Amino acid sequence: MAEEPEEKVKPPDGGTDGPAGQRVIAPFHMGVMQAQEPGTPAGHPVAVAATVDFDLVPGLREVRDRIQSGEEFDTSTHWWTSHPPRFKSPLAILTLEMPQIDFRFDLGIEVDTYSPALMAAVQTKMIMLIDRKMEHRLRTRNPLKVADSSIAFEVDDVESLRRILLQRLDFGEQDRDEARVDEPAGDLSENAERAEFLKVISASGLPTIIVLVDPQLEVEKVRDLVSSEPNFDGQWTARKNDQGSLVRLDCALGEKPVGSWWIPDPPQELVRAAAAGDHVVVVLKKPIRIGSYMRATARLARKGIPIVAGKASKTMFELMG
């Protein structure tokens, strides 16, 4: 088993919305905690967990114990950013302050390393600090039971974090979405079929699957375009105005357009899946019963059109609530 990296203390050397030279502690690990209640969409994030060594932060363990004993403190939290010259990745820095007891803690997170967790932080606005000594419980128990040994708090202002993610996320060729979104004229539903969102299927370590339904879809006609297993590429475009939001998925085989679909007011479950990174979209002619991830993949491949949507979509990220 590989040794865990030593805890690093990183002075950010100044930044935006933060004091120059403030000492910052790096996490050992960042993870996304997902809801486990019945009826909650699979993969729905509820908080971001940061594992740190409480003994390296003067006063942090005492603060945790006092909060658990019922004491309440006025708490100030905010995100700011810094990009020290010696670091390849900028830092998203989370500051937690409790002026009543003269306590301050700055957590420095490498944006390029932990972008999925930081994207979840934009959405949930909830952070949980996990003591490194208690981290094993996350692997052996319901993560929500770790709350009795952690510190949880809400960070309402996430704009600094959102901005740095928009700058750094690897959107690849989908940067061209920006020009399309900013066009004042044009209708994203033009020359496209309206589709209904059915479900998002996810499993740890595997690409997320977004399932859409288009009653007008001619599955066999589309598949006849290729002589072997379909390998269609997809690209999302999104637009939001006072009347609501609309997303569009364009599918192509190489340079040849195959089909386009639009969805009005997409649910956040779809937006999160499309914004987060590599994923596959399957378009069906009619809804089917979808079970577990592994059982569903074979049925979806037979019944629908699998479209590899590739990298995270910048415009979908901007729709995240």
C-alpha positions in Angstrom: 0.0 0.0 0.0 1.4 3.4 -1.0 2.2 5.8 1.8 -0.1 8.7 2.3 1.4 12.1 1.5 2.6 14.2 4.4 0.4 17.1 5.4 1.4 20.2 3.7 1.3 23.8 4.9 1.0 26.2 2.1 1.3 30.0 2.3 -0.8 31.3 -0.6 1.3 34.4 -1.0 -1.7 36.6 -1.4 -4.8 36.2 -3.5 -8.3 37.5 -4.0 -10.5 38.3 -1.1 -7.9 37.1 1.4 -4.9 38.4 3.3 -1.4 38.0 2.0 0.8 35.4 3.7 -2.0 33.7 5.6 -0.9 30.2 6.4 -3.1 27.5 4.8 -3.5 23.8 5.6 -4.0 21.3 2.7 -6.5 18.4 3.1 -5.3 14.8 3.0 -8.4 14.0 1.0 -11.6 15.6 -0.4 -14.8 13.6 -1.0 -18.4 14.1 -1.8 -21.0 12.8 0.6 -24.2 11.6 -1.1 -27.8 11.3 0.1 -28.8 7.8 1.2 -32.5 8.4 2.1 -35.1 6.4 0.1 -36.5 8.4 -2.8 -33.5 10.7 -3.1 -31.9 10.6 -6.6 -28.8 8.4 -6.8 -25.6 10.4 -6.6 -27.3 13.5 -5.1 -24.5 15.3 -3.2 -25.4 16.7 0.3 -22.0 17.9 1.5 -18.3 17.9 0.8 -16.0 16.2 3.3 -12.4 17.4 3.8 -10.1 15.2 5.8 -7.5 17.0 7.9 -5.3 16.3 10.8 -7.0 18.2 13.6 -3.8 18.1 15.7 -2.1 20.3 13.0 -4.6 23.1 13.5 -4.2 24.8 16.9 -7.6 24.8 18.7 -9.5 22.9 16.0 -10.1 19.8 18.2 -11.2 21.9 21.1 -13.6 23.8 18.9 -15.0 20.5 17.6 -15.5 19.3 21.2 -17.1 22.5 22.4 -19.6 22.5 19.5 -20.4 18.9 20.1 -21.1 19.7 23.8 -23.7 22.2 22.7 -21.8 25.5 22.7 -22.7 27.9 19.8 -20.4 30.5 18.2 -20.8 33.2 15.7 -19.2 31.8 12.6 -17.9 33.5 9.4 -17.0 31.5 6.3 -16.0 32.5 2.8 -14.0 31.3 -0.2 -11.1 33.1 -1.7 -8.5 32.2 -4.3 -4.7 32.3 -4.7 -2.2 31.1 -7.3 1.3 31.1 -5.8 4.0 31.0 -8.6 5.5 27.7 -7.4 2.1 25.9 -7.7 0.8 24.6 -11.0 -2.8 24.7 -9.8 -4.4 27.6 -8.1 -5.8 27.2 -4.6 -9.4 27.6 -3.6 -9.1 28.6 0.0 -11.9 28.2 2.6 -11.7 30.4 5.6 -13.5 29.5 8.8 -13.5 32.2 11.6 -15.0 32.3 15.1 -14.2 35.7 16.5 -15.6 35.0 19.9 -12.9 32.5 20.7 -10.2 34.1 18.4 -10.2 31.0 16.1 -9.3 31.0 12.4 -8.7 28.1 10.0 -7.8 28.3 6.3 -8.1 25.2 4.2 -6.2 25.4 0.8 -7.5 23.0 -1.9 -5.8 22.5 -5.2 -8.4 23.3 -7.8 -7.1 21.0 -10.6 -6.8 18.0 -8.2 -10.2 18.3 -6.4 -12.4 20.0 -9.0 -15.3 17.4 -8.7 -15.5 18.0 -4.9 -15.3 21.7 -5.4 -18.1 21.6 -7.9 -20.2 19.8 -5.3 -19.3 22.5 -2.8 -20.7 25.1 -5.2 -24.0 23.2 -5.3 -24.4 22.0 -1.7 -22.6 24.9 0.0 -22.1 22.5 2.9 -18.6 21.6 4.2 -17.7 18.9 6.7 -14.3 18.7 8.3 -13.3 15.1 9.1 -10.5 14.3 11.6 -8.0 12.2 9.9 -8.1 9.7 12.8 -11.8 9.1 12.1 -11.6 8.8 8.3 -11.7 5.0 8.4 -15.3 5.3 9.5 -16.2 6.7 6.1 -15.1 3.4 4.6 -16.8 1.1 7.1 -20.0 2.9 8.2 -22.8 5.1 6.9 -20.9 8.4 6.3 -23.7 10.4 8.0 -22.8 8.7 11.3 -19.4 10.5 11.2 -21.1 13.7 12.0 -20.5 13.2 15.8 -16.7 13.5 15.2 -16.7 16.3 12.6 -17.4 20.0 12.1 -20.1 20.9 9.6 -20.8 24.4 8.4 -22.5 26.2 5.5 -20.7 28.6 3.0 -23.3 30.7 1.3 -21.1 32.8 -0.9 -19.5 30.5 -3.5 -18.9 33.0 -6.3 -15.1 33.1 -5.9 -15.1 29.3 -6.1 -17.5 29.3 -9.1 -15.3 31.7 -11.0 -12.0 29.8 -10.4 -13.7 26.6 -11.5 -15.0 28.2 -14.7 -11.4 29.3 -15.4 -9.7 26.0 -14.7 -12.1 23.1 -15.6 -11.0 21.2 -18.6 -13.9 21.8 -21.0 -11.8 21.0 -24.1 -13.6 21.9 -27.4 -16.7 22.7 -25.5 -15.4 26.2 -24.9 -17.1 26.9 -28.2 -20.4 26.6 -26.2 -19.6 30.1 -24.8 -20.1 31.8 -28.2 -23.3 30.0 -28.8 -24.7 30.8 -25.4 -23.9 34.5 -25.8 -25.6 34.9 -29.1 -28.7 37.2 -28.7 -30.5 35.6 -31.6 -31.3 32.0 -32.4 -33.4 29.3 -30.9 -31.8 26.2 -29.3 -34.9 24.2 -30.2 -34.5 24.9 -33.9 -34.0 21.7 -36.0 -34.1 19.6 -32.9 -36.5 17.2 -31.3 -37.9 17.7 -27.9 -36.8 15.1 -25.4 -37.9 14.2 -21.9 -35.4 13.6 -19.1 -35.9 10.1 -17.6 -33.1 9.3 -15.2 -29.5 9.6 -14.2 -27.6 6.4 -13.4 -24.3 6.4 -11.5 -21.9 4.0 -10.0 -18.6 4.7 -8.2 -15.7 4.8 -10.7 -17.9 4.4 -13.8 -19.2 7.1 -16.2 -22.5 8.6 -15.3 -25.4 7.8 -17.7 -28.1 10.3 -18.6 -31.2 8.8 -20.0 -33.5 10.8 -22.4 -36.7 9.8 -24.2 -37.6 10.9 -27.7 -40.9 9.3 -29.0 -39.9 10.2 -32.6 -36.5 8.5 -32.4 -35.8 6.0 -35.3 -33.2 3.9 -33.5 -32.4 1.5 -36.3 -32.2 4.3 -38.9 -29.6 6.0 -36.8 -27.6 2.9 -36.2 -27.5 2.1 -39.9 -25.1 5.0 -40.2 -22.3 2.8 -38.9 -21.4 -0.8 -39.7 -20.2 -1.6 -36.2 -21.1 -0.6 -32.6 -22.3 3.1 -32.6 -19.7 5.6 -31.4 -21.6 8.9 -31.5 -20.2 12.1 -29.9 -22.4 14.6 -28.2 -22.1 18.2 -27.2 -24.3 20.2 -24.8 -25.4 23.8 -25.2 -27.4 25.7 -22.7 -29.2 29.1 -22.4 -30.9 30.8 -19.5 -33.1 33.9 -19.5 -35.9 35.4 -17.5 -38.4 32.8 -18.9 -36.3 29.9 -17.8 -33.5 27.6 -19.1 -33.1 25.3 -22.1 -30.4 22.8 -23.0 -29.6 21.2 -26.3 -27.6 18.0 -27.1 -26.2 17.7 -30.6 -25.0 14.3 -31.7 -22.6 13.6 -34.5 -20.7 10.7 -36.1 -17.4 12.2 -36.9 -18.2 15.4 -38.8 -21.7 14.2 -39.8 -24.7 15.4 -37.7 -26.9 12.6 -36.6 -29.5 14.2 -34.3 -30.3 17.0 -31.9 -32.6 17.2 -28.9 -33.7 20.0 -26.6 -35.0 19.9 -23.0 -36.8 22.9 -21.4 -36.1 23.8 -17.8 -33.8 20.8 -17.2 -33.8 19.4 -13.6 -30.7 19.9 -11.6 -30.0 16.2 -11.6 -29.4 16.3 -15.3 -27.4 19.6 -15.1 -25.1 18.2 -12.4 -24.4 15.1 -14.4 -23.7 16.9 -17.6 -21.5 19.5 -15.9 -19.4 17.1 -13.8 -17.3 15.4 -16.4 -17.2 12.4 -18.6 -20.6 10.9 -19.1 -22.8 9.0 -21.6 -26.2 10.0 -22.8 -28.6 7.3 -24.0 -31.7 8.4 -26.0 -34.6 6.0 -26.0 -37.8 5.9 -28.1 -39.9 5.0 -25.0 -39.2 4.7 -21.3 -38.0 1.3 -20.0 -37.6 -0.1 -16.5 -34.1 0.8 -15.2 -32.6 -1.1 -12.4 -29.0 -1.2 -11.1 -26.1 0.4 -13.1 -24.7 -2.9 -14.4 -28.1 -4.4 -15.4 -29.2 -1.2 -17.0 -26.2 -0.6 -19.3 -26.8 -3.7 -21.5 -30.5 -2.9 -21.9 -29.9 0.8 -22.7 -27.3 -0.1 -25.3 -29.8 -2.4 -27.0 -32.8 -0.1 -26.8 -31.3 3.3 -27.4 -28.6 5.4 -29.0 -25.5 5.7 -26.7 -23.8 9.1 -27.1 -20.4 9.9 -25.5 -20.7 13.4 -24.3 -17.1 13.5 -23.2 -15.7 16.4 -21.0 -17.6 18.5 -18.6 -19.9 21.1 -20.2 -19.1 24.6 -19.2 -22.6 26.0 -20.1 -24.2 23.3 -18.0 -22.0 24.1 -15.1 -23.2 27.7 -15.3 -26.8 26.4 -14.9 -26.0 24.7 -11.6 -28.2 26.1 -8.8 
